[in-house]
């Protein structure tokens, strides 16, 4: 079967429904996934137990069924959790010791998209380097006849998931804060909603019902236009906090009590400090190479050890497992927890922040003041370039007197400012994140200087 090779991304499978991914493609992916898992687990396909979940997209029931058909055709036993948040599929795989799992989702992408997130045992993600391209090759080489004889078991993971998530906090410590929540018509409402309701919060719910038509806004809070409503609602209601989730709800984003968006760098630092305090310090924390120095500075101050890491959930989950790290955070809003099978969660960070604000009796803006007044960050800025490698080499030569590293792209560090540039996995883009420890004006000046080199 001919399958568009471009749907096999660095971290997932994703494409336009009908044009790039249809039912036949999904069934072939399901079959090839079983074969790849069998090779990784050194088991026969008939001995595999695989989790399956789907999000609220209109095409998800059809495609999830076809993924399932493909896995069953190869002889696997499928535990079908139905419509769940992505982290609930990870929890299913981790808590029941499954050999892998497939989540039918296009995450934060617009309505026309569909796809799949794939994990092996322990909820460790497959990636383009390990697993996803093997699925593509298996399909292109031809899968031949299927042995059949697989089976399906429908499971309900909600109660176990909720119990595990609440285990990260002392629920009795959470004060009746006023919180605006924006589910983006995705999976946050049914997944996180029951937990938040049990905490006695004054909840203002918006776009809380799953709706694959996304009638209100796309489920991507990283884009400013998609969070205007929650920003306005926090200010209008005088709320203590705003929390917005992406479509499959494995990422959450915060709005402080003044209506200002909380950068993922600073949220990683705050969560790391809270977890280190709760766990008595001494643990390892992972952060991505783009992040502000606020993260390692905070981790060291809280008694932990900070390690920079490559961007991408496959790289974070694997290193979390290998090193036993307590927590990991990416500036894109992915937060990983050792106590959650090293997987990312959009529920646990929300619970932890509610606990921290309640226990310390402080406003979110007060927690952020020390970071915003010391670390001046650009956020991620994309530039289209013809030759990303040549541009990174030019930058390295231009700033040769700095400390330079190549963990992910090129990182250039001076005592009072730094930047990282990485090439996109899927587009002819360079992504810049820059920081100054001097002032906002200094950050802007250096940002424009570096962009001038990139865009020349």
C-alpha positions in Angstrom: 0.0 0.0 0.0 1.2 3.5 -0.8 1.1 5.7 2.3 2.3 9.4 2.2 5.7 9.3 3.8 5.3 12.8 5.2 2.7 11.7 7.8 5.5 9.9 9.7 6.8 12.8 11.9 9.6 13.0 14.5 7.2 12.3 17.4 4.0 11.0 16.0 1.9 10.2 12.9 -0.1 13.1 11.7 -1.9 14.3 8.5 -5.1 15.5 6.9 -8.0 13.2 7.2 -9.0 11.8 3.9 -6.1 13.3 1.9 -3.2 11.7 3.8 -4.8 9.4 6.5 -8.0 7.4 5.9 -9.3 4.2 7.3 -7.1 2.0 5.1 -4.0 3.9 6.2 -5.0 3.6 9.8 -5.5 -0.2 9.6 -2.1 -0.6 8.0 -0.5 1.5 10.7 -2.2 -0.6 13.3 -0.8 -3.8 11.7 2.7 -2.4 11.3 2.7 -1.0 14.9 2.1 -4.5 16.2 5.0 -5.9 14.2 7.3 -3.1 15.5 6.2 -3.6 19.1 6.7 -7.4 18.7 10.3 -6.8 17.6 11.0 -4.3 20.5 9.5 -6.6 23.1 11.0 -9.8 21.6 7.5 -11.4 21.7 5.2 -12.9 19.2 2.4 -10.6 18.1 -0.2 -12.9 19.7 1.4 -12.3 23.1 1.2 -8.5 22.9 -1.3 -6.5 25.1 -1.8 -3.0 23.6 -3.8 0.0 24.9 -5.9 2.1 22.6 -7.6 5.5 23.1 -9.1 8.2 21.0 -9.8 11.9 21.4 -13.0 13.9 20.6 -12.3 14.5 16.9 -15.2 13.7 14.6 -13.1 11.2 12.7 -11.7 9.5 15.8 -14.4 6.8 16.2 -13.9 5.6 12.6 -10.1 5.7 12.6 -9.7 4.3 16.1 -11.8 1.3 15.0 -9.5 0.8 12.0 -6.3 1.0 14.1 -7.9 -1.6 16.4 -8.8 -3.8 13.4 -5.2 -3.7 12.2 -3.9 -4.7 15.6 -6.4 -7.4 16.1 -5.6 -8.7 12.6 -2.0 -9.2 13.6 -3.2 -11.3 16.6 -2.7 -8.7 19.5 -5.0 -8.3 22.5 -6.3 -4.7 22.5 -7.5 -2.9 25.6 -9.8 -0.2 24.3 -10.3 2.7 26.7 -12.6 4.6 24.4 -12.6 8.4 24.4 -9.9 9.6 26.9 -7.1 12.2 27.3 -3.8 11.1 25.9 -2.2 10.9 29.3 -4.9 8.4 30.3 -3.7 6.1 27.5 -0.2 6.5 28.9 -1.5 5.7 32.3 -3.3 2.6 31.0 -0.1 1.3 29.4 2.1 2.0 32.4 -0.2 0.9 35.2 -1.2 -2.4 33.6 2.2 -3.3 32.3 1.1 -3.3 28.6 3.5 -3.8 25.7 2.5 -0.5 24.1 -0.3 1.9 23.3 -1.8 3.9 20.4 -3.7 7.2 20.9 -5.8 8.3 18.0 -5.4 12.1 18.2 -4.1 15.1 16.3 -3.4 16.9 19.6 -3.6 20.7 19.2 -3.9 20.7 15.4 -6.9 22.2 13.5 -10.0 20.3 12.8 -9.0 18.7 9.4 -6.1 16.8 11.0 -5.9 13.3 12.5 -3.1 11.1 13.6 -1.7 8.8 16.3 0.7 9.0 19.2 2.5 5.7 19.8 4.3 4.3 22.9 6.0 1.0 23.8 6.1 -0.7 27.2 6.4 1.8 30.1 4.7 4.4 28.0 8.0 5.3 26.3 7.3 7.1 23.1 8.2 5.9 19.7 10.0 8.5 17.6 11.2 9.0 14.1 14.6 7.6 15.1 13.1 4.6 17.0 9.9 3.0 15.7 7.9 5.4 13.6 10.0 5.1 10.5 10.1 1.3 11.1 6.3 1.4 10.8 6.5 3.4 7.5 9.1 0.9 6.1 7.0 -2.1 7.1 4.0 -0.7 5.2 6.0 0.2 2.2 7.6 -3.2 2.0 4.2 -4.9 2.2 2.5 -6.5 5.2 1.2 -9.5 3.4 -1.6 -11.6 4.9 -2.7 -11.2 8.5 -2.9 -14.1 10.9 -6.0 -12.8 12.7 -7.1 -14.3 16.1 -6.6 -11.1 18.1 -9.1 -9.9 20.7 -10.5 -6.7 22.2 -11.3 -5.8 25.8 -13.1 -2.6 26.6 -11.7 -1.0 29.8 -12.6 2.0 31.9 -9.4 3.7 33.3 -11.0 6.9 34.7 -11.2 5.9 38.4 -7.7 4.6 38.6 -6.3 7.6 36.7 -8.1 10.1 39.0 -6.8 8.3 42.1 -3.2 8.3 40.7 -3.4 12.0 39.8 -4.7 13.1 43.1 -1.9 11.2 44.7 0.5 14.0 43.7 -1.0 16.5 46.1 -2.7 16.7 49.5 -6.2 17.6 48.3 -7.2 18.9 51.7 -4.6 21.7 51.4 -6.2 23.2 48.2 -8.1 26.5 49.0 -11.4 27.5 47.3 -9.6 29.5 44.6 -11.5 31.1 41.8 -10.2 29.4 38.6 -11.1 30.0 35.0 -10.6 26.8 32.9 -10.7 26.6 29.1 -10.9 23.1 27.7 -10.8 24.3 24.0 -13.7 21.8 23.4 -11.1 19.1 23.9 -10.5 16.3 26.4 -9.7 18.5 29.5 -13.4 18.7 30.6 -14.1 15.0 31.0 -10.5 14.2 32.1 -9.5 17.0 34.5 -13.0 18.3 35.3 -14.0 15.6 37.8 -10.8 16.1 39.8 -11.1 19.9 39.9 -14.7 19.6 41.0 -13.7 17.5 44.0 -11.3 20.2 45.2 -14.0 22.7 46.1 -12.8 25.3 43.7 -14.9 28.2 42.4 -14.7 27.0 38.8 -15.6 29.1 35.8 -15.8 26.6 33.0 -15.4 27.6 29.4 -15.4 25.5 26.2 -15.5 22.5 28.6 -17.5 20.1 26.5 -15.7 18.0 23.9 -16.6 19.0 20.4 -14.6 18.0 17.4 -16.0 20.9 15.4 -14.0 23.3 17.6 -16.8 26.0 17.3 -15.0 28.5 19.6 -11.3 28.4 18.9 -8.6 25.9 17.9 -7.3 23.8 20.8 -3.8 25.3 20.8 -3.3 27.7 23.7 0.3 28.4 22.7 -1.1 30.7 20.0 -2.1 34.1 21.4 -5.3 34.3 19.5 -6.6 31.1 21.1 -6.1 32.3 24.6 -7.5 35.8 24.3 -10.8 34.6 25.7 -9.4 33.1 28.9 -7.1 36.1 29.5 -10.2 38.4 29.3 -12.2 36.1 31.4 -9.6 35.9 34.2 -9.5 39.7 34.3 -13.3 40.1 34.1 -14.0 37.7 36.9 -11.1 38.6 39.1 -10.0 35.0 39.1 -6.9 33.8 41.0 -5.8 31.7 38.0 -6.6 30.6 34.5 -5.8 27.2 33.1 -6.1 26.2 29.4 -5.5 22.8 27.8 -4.7 21.7 24.3 -6.9 19.3 22.4 -5.8 16.0 23.8 -5.2 17.6 27.2 -1.7 16.4 27.7 -0.5 20.0 28.0 -1.8 22.7 30.2 -1.0 26.4 30.2 -1.5 29.1 32.9 -2.7 32.6 33.0 -1.8 34.5 36.2 -4.1 36.6 38.3 -3.3 39.7 36.2 -4.3 38.0 33.0 -0.7 37.5 31.8 0.4 34.3 30.1 2.9 32.2 32.1 5.9 31.1 30.0 6.8 27.4 30.1 10.3 28.2 31.2 9.1 29.8 34.4 6.4 27.2 35.0 9.1 24.5 34.7 11.1 26.3 37.4 8.1 26.7 39.7 7.0 23.1 39.4 10.5 21.8 39.9 10.9 23.9 43.1 7.6 22.7 44.4 8.3 19.0 43.7 11.8 19.2 45.1 10.4 20.8 48.3 7.8 18.1 48.6 10.3 15.3 48.0 13.1 16.7 50.2 15.4 17.8 47.4 18.3 15.8 46.1 16.6 14.7 42.8 17.4 15.2 39.2 15.3 17.6 37.0 15.4 17.7 33.2 14.8 20.9 31.2 15.0 21.5 27.5 17.9 23.3 25.8 15.6 26.3 24.9 14.8 27.1 28.5 15.7 30.1 30.6 18.5 29.9 33.1 15.8 30.4 35.6 15.3 26.6 35.6 18.8 25.4 36.5 19.2 28.3 38.9 16.0 27.4 40.7 16.7 23.7 40.7 20.2 24.1 42.3 18.8 26.6 44.8 16.1 24.0 45.8 18.8 21.2 46.3 18.3 19.4 43.0 20.5 18.6 40.0 19.6 20.1 36.7 20.2 18.5 33.3 19.6 20.0 29.9 17.9 17.7 27.4 17.0 17.4 23.8 13.6 18.8 22.8 10.9 16.2 22.3 8.8 13.8 24.4 10.5 10.7 23.1 13.9 12.1 24.4 12.5 13.3 27.7 10.6 10.1 28.6 13.6 7.9 27.8 16.0 9.9 29.8 13.5 10.3 32.7 13.4 6.5 32.9 17.1 6.0 32.5 18.2 8.5 35.1 15.2 8.2 37.5 14.6 12.0 37.2 11.9 13.4 39.4 10.5 15.8 36.9 11.1 17.2 33.4 9.7 20.3 31.7 9.7 21.7 28.2 8.9 25.3 27.3 6.2 24.0 25.0 4.1 23.0 28.0 5.0 19.3 28.3 5.7 18.3 31.9 6.9 14.9 32.8 6.7 13.1 36.2 8.6 10.1 37.4 5.6 9.1 39.5 3.5 9.1 36.4 5.5 6.5 34.4 7.8 9.3 33.3 5.0 10.5 31.0 3.7 14.0 30.4 0.5 15.1 32.0 -1.8 18.1 31.6 -3.6 17.2 34.9 -0.8 16.9 37.4 0.7 20.3 36.8 -2.7 22.0 37.3 -3.1 20.1 40.6 0.4 21.0 41.8 0.0 24.7 41.1 -3.3 24.8 42.9 -1.6 23.2 45.9 1.4 25.5 45.8 -0.8 28.7 45.6 -3.0 27.4 48.4 -0.2 26.3 50.8 1.9 29.4 50.3 -1.0 31.8 50.2 0.5 33.8 47.3 -0.8 35.0 44.0 0.5 33.5 40.8 1.9 36.9 39.7 3.8 37.0 43.0 5.4 33.7 42.3 6.5 34.9 38.9 7.8 38.4 39.9 11.4 37.1 40.8 11.6 35.4 37.4 10.1 38.1 35.2 12.4 40.8 36.9 15.6 38.8 36.3 15.3 36.6 33.3 14.2 38.4 30.1 13.3 35.8 27.4 12.3 36.1 23.8 10.1 33.1 23.4 10.5 30.9 20.4 10.9 32.8 17.1 10.8 31.0 13.7 12.7 32.2 10.6 12.5 30.6 7.2 16.0 29.8 5.9 17.3 28.0 2.8 20.1 26.1 4.6 19.7 25.7 8.4 23.0 24.0 8.9 24.9 26.7 7.1 23.2 29.4 9.3 24.0 27.6 12.5 27.6 27.3 11.4 27.6 31.0 10.7 26.2 31.8 14.1 28.8 29.5 15.8 31.6 31.3 14.0 30.1 34.8 14.8 29.9 34.0 18.5 33.0 31.8 18.8 34.1 33.5 22.0 31.1 32.1 23.8 30.6 28.7 25.4 29.1 26.6 22.6 27.3 23.3 22.9 25.5 21.0 20.5 23.1 18.9 22.5 20.2 20.1 20.3 21.0 22.5 17.5 23.5 25.2 18.7 23.5 26.7 22.1 25.6 29.9 22.7 26.2 31.0 26.3 27.7 34.2 27.7 27.6 35.1 31.3 24.8 37.6 30.9 22.9 36.3 27.8 22.4 33.2 25.8 20.5 31.7 22.9 19.7 28.4 21.2 18.9 27.8 17.6 17.4 24.5 16.3 16.2 23.5 12.9 12.7 22.3 12.5 12.1 18.6 11.9 9.4 19.2 9.3 9.9 22.7 7.8 12.8 24.8 6.4 12.8 26.9 9.6 15.3 27.9 12.3 13.9 28.3 15.8 15.5 30.9 18.1 15.2 31.2 21.8 17.2 34.0 23.4 17.6 35.3 26.9 19.3 38.3 28.6 20.0 38.6 32.3 20.5 42.4 32.0 17.2 43.9 30.9 14.3 43.7 28.5 16.0 46.2 26.2 19.2 44.2 26.2 17.2 41.1 25.3 15.5 42.9 22.4 18.8 44.3 21.1 20.6 40.9 21.1 17.5 39.2 19.7 17.4 41.6 16.8 21.2 41.1 16.3 20.9 37.4 16.1 17.8 37.5 13.9 19.8 39.8 11.6 22.3 37.1 11.1 19.7 34.4 10.6 17.6 36.3 8.2 20.4 37.9 6.2 
